[in-house]
Amino acid sequence: MKIWLDGGLRDAHGANVSVLDHGLTVGDGVFETVKTTEGTPFALTRHLRRLAASARGLGLPEPDLDEVRRACEAVVAANPMPYGRLRITYTGGLSPLGSDRGEAKPTLVVALGEATRRPDVTSVVTVPWTRNERGAITGLKTTSYAENVVALARARQQAASEALFPNTHGMLCEGTGSNVFVVLDGELHTPPLASGCLAGITRALVLEWTDARETELPMDVLERAEEVFVTSSLRDVQAVSRIDGRALPGTPGPVTTKAMRVFEERSAADIDP
């Protein structure tokens, strides 16, 4: 495997980041996960824009997006595979132990690993922990992912692939690595960004390509929604057949099926929408 690290391709065993990198010591970094199909990243421009926005939100120096794009192209070319997970990581770089940043330049790592296509249907659980919709890193895709690790482990223990969070007001927010959509009276809704959820790339495209709308939704909407699906870069549009102990028969339902079809057709027609 070839990995891009700070300016060039390296073998995986030689792509070493300092143990004093701020991304390791305090989680001071941002990242993007991009789907690749037959060597082509999907929606790369949107992902790079969000990477830059997340970096600005953390106060990191603006990433050179031309360099990041070149790095992605080099890594994809060096690691041919039919379906992959392209990971772009940009951190605070070499820094003192503690929260203060040092004077070193940021660290840029781009790596590609093989991925498997998700099944059309999955199960999710809700968790008692909350997203803070008013936090300093709300809406940023940072490497501070520990609470997602804990929540996803809870989901795995219950034979589910995702965990859904409320925010501090008890409103539906998002999954550990996904956005959530629900169907009520035949209409498609998703929580607004003000709920504290990440501005997902797939979420944005579903909003553009369907008649979905942003709506504040209490958590108990999951007990009465006719259909539910989750979205992410590797899930695309994935129907939910079970939420905690509640089964949703006939999954995927008609609204979800249409969203899945539209997303597949539109994304195939434009690889960088």
C-alpha angles and dihedrals in degrees: 000000000000119000129189113231124173100327108342151034119278136176112264094247091054098044096100127168120199118263084231094059109130090228088064101038100045107002092254100161147083132226147183132211114209128188116231125197119190090341097313122112117222121232091350094161092056091048092051092050090052091047089056092046091050091049091051090048091056092044093246119148113273109270118237097246092192089058092046090051091049089049091052092049092049094048094047091049092048095049109045114194136146097238126013150167111235111200122197114189124184118180142177090261129217108357142156118275106273135040099304115099123231129225096259121113119259122272119244120197126174120183136167128210132179116262135191124230112255122245115254092244133043144165127242137188134206121235132209095233121094139224113233105230090191100047126126093251099036110140094014121116098227133167089242091105104142096114089053090052090053094046094046090051088055089052093050090052087059095047093255131126100215142030123214123215132208118213124238091278092055094253123138109265120164147295128269090269105358146063122238132225128190134193117224120178088345094306125116121233138174130183115267121246087253087071088072097255124141117261092246118203093223090044090056093049093049089051090051097043101042137038092259117138137198113255135167104246129190116226092249088069085086089065093057107026114122092214136008132190137172128217136203140140093273098030094048100184110345123181120228116223098175134030112188102308096341119101120205105210121212094030123203092045125200098270092047092045090054092048090050092050095046092048092049093048097044095044091049090052094050120028093188106034 
